Amino acid sequence: MSLALIIPDRKLDDLQQRLALALADTNIEIWPDIAKPEDVEFAVVWKQPHGSLAALPNLKAIQCFGAGVDAILADPGLPALPIARIVDPSLTQTMVHYLDGVLSYYRLRLDLFSALQQQALWQPKSPRRIAHICVLGLGELGAAVAAHFAALGYSVSGWARTPKALPHVRCYSGTEELGSAVAGADIVICLLPLTAATENMLAADFFNRLTPGAIFINVARGAIVDDDALLAALDSGHVQAACLDVFRQEPLPAEHPFWQHPAILITPHVSAVTNVATVVEQIAENYRRSQGGEPLRNPVDMGRGY
């Protein structure tokens, strides 16, 4: 029996060693150097090459190495097997800390002062008024983010595909309530899953609904946003600024207009990075469960796509 790590372009020595300690009787292999594909019964994946899972004939289960599974589900040769995703308090805390920093960046007008510095201009300004935050997507991460900002005293609204109930958060659901969720929001944070229903969901009609001068933050998936619509909203000034951590193509191509836009802050998909030390036992437990024929922890609902 063996477990395969199919996580391209990432150093995996630490993960391999920690899993080897947790699963002493299991061979931990790193794709593409898999000696016997027929021995692999469990795969840990992140943005796996299409077809790589179908090449493992005795695979029993798939473990995503992160919270989002859209890259796994996009594989046309994906075997019909149980899939689990990571749900980790450490990952959630990383996301909350990232968004705290972004909010402070805009509240203190550091975007403006950075631009003024390039012009050697001394123009003191009071902090931006940020009172209302809207969170789109109220899953594990979105609910935690909404609760965090509500606890800090912000007025928080949230939107999800299906009805949710969170303390101190005004929750909306369904397409017809999206406009109500974002109405009056100073900051809109996208934490939606990428599915067939949400791809290109945030387009011109959405940005036109935002309060003039709103700031948009995307820490979910790039393909949820219509790039041209966001650029148009920024160029018109209707959307004041945008912080983007995720993109349709990553790394973001050098020629993409996002790089040079003065109202866009870019970070390289670092808002919630999986912590190897805190997720190894979760992965090991799901491996043991798959070997014992038990349901995986944090399973993916294939009907919903997350």
N, C-alpha and C positions, 0 to 999 in steps of 0.2 A: 504494500500500500504506500502511496505517496501523495503529498500535497504540493500543488504547483502554484507559484507566485507569478502571475501574468500581469506585470506592472512595468511597461516599457519606460525607458529613459529616466529611471530612478535608481539610486543606490539602495540595494535591498539587503546588505549584509546584516544590519542590525535586526531587521524583521526576521530574516532567516534564522539567525542565532537564537532569538527569543522564542520563536515557534519551536525550534529544535529542543529547547529546554522544557517547554510546556508539553510537547508531544514527543516524548523520548523514543517511542517505538515507530515513529513515522519519518519517512524520508522527505525532507523539504527541498524542493527543486525550484530553480529559477528559469522561467521561459526566456529564450528558446532552447536552452540546454537541458532538455528533458530526456533522460536516457531511455525510459520505457513509457511512452504515452499510455499504453494499456494499463499501467499500474496506478495512474492518477485517478483518485476518486473524489477529490475536493480541490477547488481552485479559488484563490484569492485574486481578484482582478481590479484593475482601474484602467479605463480606456484601452481595453484589450484589442489587439489586432483582430479584425473580422476573420472568422474561420478558425481562430486558435482554440476555441472551446469545442467546436465540432470535431476537432482532431483528437479529442480525448474520449475514446469509445466507452470507457467505464466510469465516466464522471457521474457523481451522485448529487452534488450540490455546488452552488456558486456563492461565494461571499464577496460582496463589494467592499473595497477598501475605504470607501467614503460614504457620505450620506446620500448622494445623488446617484441614481442608477440609469440615467438616460443613455449614457454611452454604452452600457451593457445591452440595453434593450434595442439599441440601434443596429446590432449585429444581425444581418439577415440569416446567418447560420446558427443562431442561438439555440442550443438544445432546450427542450421543454423540461426544465428541472427547477427545483426550489431555489430561490435567490433570497439572500439576506443582505441588509445594509447595516452600516455602522450607526449606532445611536450611542453617543459618548458625551458625558458631561464636560469633559475637557474640550472637545470640539465645539460644543455649544458656548462654553465660556470664552473660547478664542474668538468666536463670532461676536459675542457681546462686547468684548474689549475692543475689537476692530471698529465696531459701529460707534462705541463711545468716543474713540479717537476721531473718527470722521465727523461726528456731530460737533465736537469741540473745534475741529478745524474750521468748519463753516460758521459756528456761533461766534468765534473770535475773529472772523474775517481774514483768516490766514491766506485764503486764496487771493483776496484783494491785495493784502500787504505784500505777498510774493510778487504779484504783477507790478505793484508800485515800486518795489525794490529794483526791478529791472530797469525802471525809468529814473531811478534816483530821486523819487518823489516822496516827500514827507507829508502825509495826509492822515492824521489821526481820525479814527471812526469808532463809534460805540459798537458794542457787540450786536450781531443780528438778533432779532427777536424770533425765537423758535419756541412755539407753545404747543403746536399740534403735530403729532407724528402718526403717519399711517403705515401699517405693515401689511403688505400683500403676501398672503400665504401664512397659514397659522398651523403648520405642522410642528414637529419637535423644535426646530430652530426658530421659526416665526413666532410661536407661542412664547418661547423663552425671551425673545427680543422684545415683544410687546409687553410682557409682564415686567421686564427690567425697566423700560422707560416709563411705564405707568408708576412703578415704585419710586422713580425719581421725581414724580410730580408732573410729568407731561400729560397733556390730554392725548389719549391714544385711541385710534380706531384701527380695526383690522378687517381684512377681507379674505374669504376662503371660498372654494367651490361649493362646499356643503356647510350647513350651519354649525357654528362653534359657540361656546360660551366660556369666556375668560373673565376672571375678576378684574374690575376697573378698566376693562377694554370694551369699547363699543364695537360689537362684532356684526359684520354684514356678510351676506353670501349670495351667490347667484349673479349672473350677468347684469340683471336689472338693478342690483344694489351697489355695483362697483363705483358709480358716480357719487353715491352718497358717502361711501367709505373715504374717498379721497377729497371730498369737498372741504375746503378750508385748511387742508394740511400744508404745513410749512415744509415738511420733509416727507417724502414717500420712499419707503424701503421695499425693494422687491426681493422676496424670499420664496417665490413660487417654484414648484417642481416643473421641470420641462417635460411636457407631454404633448400629444397631438393637439389637445385642446388649448394649451398655453403657448405653443409656438407662434411667434409674431403677434401675440395677444396685445402687447403694449405698443400700439401703433398711433397714427395721427389722432384718431378719435379719442384715445386715452389721454394723450398729452394735452389735447385741447380742453379736457375736463379739469385739469389741475388748476389750482389757484395761481393766478399770475405771480411769477416770482418764486414759485416752489422749487425745491431742490430734490433731484431724483438720485437714488442710490440703488445700484444693482449688484447684489452679492449672490444671485441665484444661478442663472445660466444666460449666456449672451443671446441665444436664439429666441428668448422670450420677447426681446425688444426689437422693433423695427429700427435699424440703425439710421436710416434716412429720415424717419419721422422724428427721432430724438434730435438729430442734427438740426432739422428745420425748427423744432421747438426752441432749441438753444439759440440759433441764429436770430430768431424773431424776438428773443428775450422773454418769451412766455414762460419758459423754464429757465431759471436763473443760473443753475449750475448742475453738474452731474458728476458723481463719483462712480466709476465703473471698475469692478474687480474681475468681471467675467465677460467673455467675448465669444462670438460665433466661431472664430478660429483662434486657437491659442498655440503658440504665442501670437499676439496680435501682429499682423503684417506691418512692416515698416511704412508702407505706403498708405495705410488706413488713415482717413481724415481725423479720427479720434485723437491720434497722437498730437496733432498740431492745434487742436481746438482750444482756445484760451479759457473756456468755461468747463473743461473736462479734467478731472483728476483721475489718473490711471494707476491702478495697482495690479501686480501680476498674479492674480488668483491666489491671494494669501489670507483671505478673510477667515477661513476655517480650515486649517491644515490638520490632517489626521495625525494624532500623536501615537507613535508606535508603542510606547511603553504602556499606554492606557487601553489599547484596543487588542493587544495580543490575547488576553484571556477570553475576550468575547469571540475572537476568531477560533481559538482553540476549543471553546465550548461548542460552537456550531459545528466544528469538525467532528467532535465526539457525538453530537446529536445526529449528524448525518450517518455516522457509522452505526449508530444504534437504532436507526429508523425513526427517530423522534423529530417533531417539528423544529425548524430553526427559530432562533430568537430574532426578532425584528425582521419578519418576512416581508417581502415585496408583494403588494397586491397587483397582480399582472393586469387586472381589469382597469385599475386606475393608473398604472404606470409608475407607482412610487410606493 
